[in-house]
Amino acid sequence: MSDDEADRPTSEKRPHAPPASRLGRLARLGALSTRALPVATEAVRRAAFGKRSDAAAEREAQRRVLENAKKTAEAMLKTLGEMKGLPLKLGQMASYIDGLAPPGYEEKFQEVLKKLQAKAPPLSREAAEKVVTKELGPPEEIFGAWEPDPFAAASIGQVHRATTRSGDRVAVKVQYPDIDKAIVNDLKSISMLESMIAPVGRKYHSKETLDEIKAVFLAELDYGLEAENAEMFRRIHDGDEGIVVPRVWNAFSTKRVLTLEMIDGEDYASFCARADQDERNAASATIWRFMFRSLFKHGVLYADPHPGNYRFLGGGRVAFLDYGCVKKMPAHLLAGTKRYITTAMDGDWEGFERACVEVLGYDRSDPESFKLFVDYSKMILEPLTTDGTFRHTHAIAREAVAFLVRGGKRIMKPKEGEILPNLPKPIHMPQDHTFMNRLQWGLASVMAGLGGEGNWRRIAEPWIRGPYEEI
């Protein structure tokens, strides 16, 4: 028995469905917040004011918070894992995106939360069997062999091994019962918060951003769309031997069940722990081609780059497993995105600033905020604008978040004689651009874990400067 199987709770102890009621989900998050508050408070205090001048007091504060950090992360693991849905997605993001966990406690949090990437607590055997039976028929009749316990579990479904009657090994992703209701209620709770801050939120287009998040996350509930996305990525990368997209078994797939070719290989954590630099470079280049050929050539944004979605097959070959969070960019926005990247590549900083205003909605009338966002944009584009060897590191990935936090703190500092913070003028970024940040931060952290070195500009530049091709 593997360690994972040994740690897995028995089916009798596992729930049949995640909590779906709005009040029930809010109550669980409320209980979790009391554990997280001391760690968050100390992290904010350190971000705002730095270390204490009294060395003994600083050591004692760090000791107390570090002691609580792992316990807090374990509580988050349990609660978010049981809730599934959007809270689990946020936990997954915190588990790998550098800079999101409380400063100074990242390693403690990520050490525990990384289990959410593919090992979230599964539901009972009966739960999955009922869904498959309703959608396709009894699994023991549909498949030649069916494993009742999942080998992976994530935010909206869990994955079971099976074998078709023709002898092909497949991975069957089964949606959690009532997860659609749970996600809708999560989104209602976020909408309620947005309405409470509406006087300020309207300035910052919070409703439009929330509408985009709703649309993309609700689309993830349709496994039929995910099957179409997987086939689209197969066409996009046809001929690239390094990129492996599992084949969809449409006969065994519905809106709530998705059956894919079983892909073995090495998971992200194992690969990062073992691979030499040449292997890391080759795999990193494959991931870079996968992300940016689809985006810059066809306007298709793969918006969920988290580590659980890869299997490493050797020789630079990488399999990409999940196609739920995919966004098709409008042609005009893709052209605008290419415009500000190419001006940065060419060192045309006047043109770059114009593109930031006209494409990204940056506001020159607020000079301090304008400079912050322009400098930030230059920084995150460095892998694409550097014509030479660039090495991805955790320090660089963390700085992308920390740079905005530091700059925002400086800008929001109350003016002399005032109490309320100085809110910067809002930027009017296109709604369809919302998930670009998730890709930027997430991919930077994934590449940092791999530690890949290469000329990333040379890989992506032909697609950035090349024409858009509809897929």
N, C-alpha and C positions, 0 to 999 in steps of 0.2 A: 504493500500500500504506500502511495506517495505521501509526502508531507501535506500536500494540499488536500488529499482525500482524508487523511487522518484528522485534519483540522475542520473538515466539513461537518456541520451539524447533521444529525440523522433526519430523515424525512419527517418523522413524527414530530420533531421539534420545530420544523420550519413552517412559516406561515403560508396560507393559501393565496394571499394577495397582499400587496402593500397597502398601507392606510391611504384612503382616497378622499375622506371628507376634509373640507377646508379647515374646520376648527381643529380636527385631530392633527393635521399636518402642522398648523401654526403652533399648537401646544407642544409638539415635539421640538420644533425649532426654538420655542421660548425656553424650554427646559435646557436645551443645549447652550443657549446664550449665556446662562448664568455661569457655566463652566468656562466659556471662552472669554468672558469679560475681563478677568484679571490679566490674562496674557495680552489681550488686545489693548487694554489700558496702558500697560507698561510699554508695549510696542509703540503706541501713539506718543507717549511721553518721551521716549527716546528719539523718535523721529522729529518731534517738535523742538525739544530742548537739549538733546544730546545726553551724554553721560552725566551722572551726578558728580559734583566736585569732591564730595567725601568718598574716598576710595573704598572704605569699609562698607558704607551704605550701598554703594554701587555693586560690590561683590555680593552682598546679602540679597539685594533685589534680584540680581541675575540668578542666584542660587534658587530663590523661591519660584521665579517664573520658569526656569528650566525644569524644575521639579514638576511643575504643573503642566508644562507644554505637552509632554508625552501623554499624560492622562487626558488632557483636553483633546488631543488628536485621536486617542483611542475612543473617546466618547463621540467624537465627530464620525469616526469610522463606523461605529455601531448605529448611530442615529441616521446618518445619511445613507448608509447601506440598506437599512430597513425601509427608509422612505422611498428610495428610487427616484425617478423623475428628475426635475430641475435641481433639487438640493444635491443629489448625487452627482449631476453634471458639474456643479460648482465645486464639489469636493474633488472630482477628477482633475479639474483645472488647477486647483490649489496644490494637487499632488505632484505636478510636474512643471508648471509655468513658473520660472524663476521670478521672484519679486512679489508674488501674490501672498505668500504666507507672511506672518508677522516678522519684521526684520530682526535678525539675531536668533530666530527660532526655526528657520526654514528646514534645517536638516531633521530636527525632531519631528516636525509636522509631516514632511514628505516621506520620511522613513516609514511612518504608519499609514498615511493616506494613499501611498502608491498601490496598496492592495485594492483600492477602488477601481483601478484601471481595468482589471479583468476578473478580479476575485471578490466582487461584492457578494454579500450573503444571498444565496439562492432561495427560491421559494420551494414549496413541497413538490414531490413527484407528481402528485395528483393535479396540482395547478397547471403544470405544463401539459400533462396528458389531456386535460379537459379542453384546453385551447386547441391543441392539435386535432383532437377528435371532432370538435365543432367545425374547424376549418377544412380538414382533409379527410378525417376518419380516424379510427383507433390507430395509434402509431405502430403497434405490433402487427397490424394488418397492412398498413401502407408501406412500411419498411421491412427489409429482410432482417434487420437487427436494429434495436433501439436502446440507447443507454438512458435510463430514467433519471439519473443524476447529471446535472450540467457540468461541463468542464470549464465554463466561463460564464460570468454574469455581469451585466453592466446596468446602465441607467434605465432603459425601457424594456429590456428583454434578457433572457439567458440562452445559452447555446448548448445543444446536446449533440453528442456523436451518434451517427446512425449509418446504416449501410443499405443501399437500395437493393431491390430484389435482383438486379443485374450484377451486384457485387461491388458497386462504386461506393467509396467512403465519402460521406457528406457531413456537413455541419448544419444543424437545424436551429435557427434562431427563432425563439418563441417569445412573443410579447407577453409581459406580465398582465394578468387579469386586472381590469379597472385602471390600468396605468394612464389611459386616455383621460379618465375623470380626474386622476391625481394631478396630471400636468395642467389640465384646464383650471383646476382650483388653485394651483401654484400661480398660474398666470393672472387669475383674478385677484389674488393677494397682492401681486406686484402692481396690478392696475390700481388697486385701492391705495397703495402707497404713492403711486404716481399722482393720483387725484388729490391726495393730501398736500403734495408739494407743488400743485399745479401753478400757482402764481409765479414761482421761480422756475419750475420745470418747463413751462411754455417757452421761456427765453432760450432754453437749452435743447429744445425739440425732444424732450424726454418721451413724449407720447409717440412720436414718429419712430424713435429708436425702439421703444417697447413693441410697437406694431410689427416692426421687422423681426424682432426676436420671437414674437408669437408665431408669425408666419413660418419661420424656418423650423422652430421646434415642433409645431403641430404637424408640419410636413414629415418629420421624422417618424411619426406614428404610422405612416403608411408604408409598409414594407414593399408594396407594389412599386412605389416611387423609388425606393432604394434599389430594387432589382433593375429598374430602368437606368438609374445612375451608374450602377456597376457595369452594365453593358455599354453605356456611353464612354466610361473610362477605358474599357477594353478597346473600343474603336480609337479613342484619342491616342493611346499608347501602343497601338498595333505596330509591330516591327521592332519595338524596343525590348530586347531580350532580358534586360535587367528588371523590368517592371512586370510583376505578376498580379493579375486581377482574377480572383476565383470565378469560375463559371457558375451561372445561376441555373438551378434546376426549376424551371418554371412550372412543371407539372406538380411540384411539391411546394409551391409558394403561393401565398395569398396576401391580403392586407396585413395579417397578424402573424404569419409564419413565413420565414424566408429560408430556403434551403440552398446552400452553396457547396461547391466543391471543397472537400476538406484539404486544408493546407497545413503541412507540418512546419518544421523549421524552428529557429531559435527565437525566443522572445527578446524584447528590447533590453531588459535588465541583464539577462544572461549574455547577450551579445556585447553590451558595453563593458561587462566585467571581464570578458575573455579576449575580444578581438584585438589584433595588432593594428598599427596605424594605417597600413595599406588597406586592410579590410574596412576600417572605419571610413577612410577616404572614399572608397568605392561605393559603400552603402550610402554615405552622405550624398554623393553625386547622384545616385539613383533617386533618392527621396527628393532632391532638388529638381530633377527633371520631371518627376511625377507632379510636383506641385505647380511648377511654373510653365511647363508646356501647356497644361490644361488651362491655366489662368490667362497667360498672355497670348496664346495662339487662338484659343477658343472661348475665352471669357467665362470659364467654368472654375469657380472657386471651391476648393476642397477645404472646408472650414473646421475640420475636427482632426488636427494632426497629432492627437495624444498618443503616447507610447504603446498603449494596448492594441493599436490598429496595425502593427507591423509584425511580420515574421521574416527573419533573415535566413536566406537559403544558401549562402555561400557564393563566392565569386562576384560580389557586388549585386547579386539578385535579391530583391526585396518584394514580399507579397504585401498587399494593402487590403485589409479585411473589411472595413466598414465604409458604407457610402450613404449613410443617413443624412448627414449634415453637408449638403452641397448647395451652392448658390450660383445661379446663372446671372452674370453681370450684364447690364444693358450695354450695347455696343458703344454708345456715346461716353459712358462712364469708363469703360475699358480704354477708350482712346484718350480720355483725360488722364487716367492713371499712367499710361505709357508716356504721356507728355511730360508730367513732372519727373518721372524717372529718367527719361532721356536727357532732359535739361540738366539734371544732376550729373549724369554720366559725362556730359560734355562740359561740365564746369560753368554752365551758363546760369549764374546765380540770380541774375535779374529775371531771366525767363522762368527760373524755378519758383521765385517768389510770386510772379504773376500767376503761374499755374496753381500754386498753393491757394491763392485768393479765388481764382475762377473755378477750380475743380474741387478743392477741399473746403472752401468757405472760410479761410482764415481772414481775420479782420485787421487791416492796417491801422485803423483808428484807435486801436488799443496796442500801442507799440511794445509794451512789456510782454503781453500775452502773445502777440504776433511773433516776436523773436523766440519765445519759448517753443512755440509749435513748429516754427520753421527749423530751428536747431534740432528739435526732436526728430522731425522728418528726415533731415540730413543724416542723423545718427542711425536710424533704423534702416536706411537705404544703403549703408556702407557695404554690406556683402554684395549688393548688386552694382555698386558704383566703383568698387575697388578693382582696378585692372592689375591684379597680382594675387599672391597667396593670401588668403584670409582664413584665420582659424577661429572657429566658433568656440566660445567659452561661456561658463556659467556667469562669470563676472560681467561679460558683455550683455548677456541676456537679462541679468538682474538690473543693469544700469538703465535699460529701456524703460522699466517701470519707475525706478528710483529717480531718474531724471525728471519725469513729470511730477512726481510727488514733491521733490525739493523745489522745483520751479513754482508749482501751485501754492506751496506753503509760503513762499516768498511773496507772490503776487497777492495772496489773500490776507496777508498780515494787515490788521486794521490800521488805517491812517492815523497820524498823530491826533489825539483828542477824541478818537472815535472808538466805539466798543465792537460794533458789528464788523465781520470780515468784509474785505473788499472783493466782491465777486467780479471775476474777469468777464469781459464781453464774450458772449457765446460764439462759437464757430458754427457755421451752417453746413456741416458735412453731409453729403448725399446719404439718404436713408439706405440705399443699396450698398453703401460702403461699411455698414455696421460691423459685419463679420470679418472684415479685413484685419482689424486689430487682433481678433482671436487667432487668425492665421499667423500674423506677424510675431506675436508674443509666444504662441505655442510652438511654432516652427523653430524660432530662435532657441527655445529651451530644449527641444528635441535634438537639434543639431549640436547644441552645447554638450549634451550628454554623450553624443557620439564623438565629439571632439574632432570632427572632420576638418581637414585642410584642403583648400583648393581654390581655383580661380572661378568663383561662382558667377561672376559677371559673364565670363566667356560662355558658360553653359546657357544662361538665360537670354543674353543680348540678342541673338537672332530672332527670338520670339517677341521680345520687347519692341524691337525696331521693325519687325515684320508685320504683314497684314493680318487682320482678323479673319478667321475662317470659321464659318458657322458649322457646328457639328450636328 
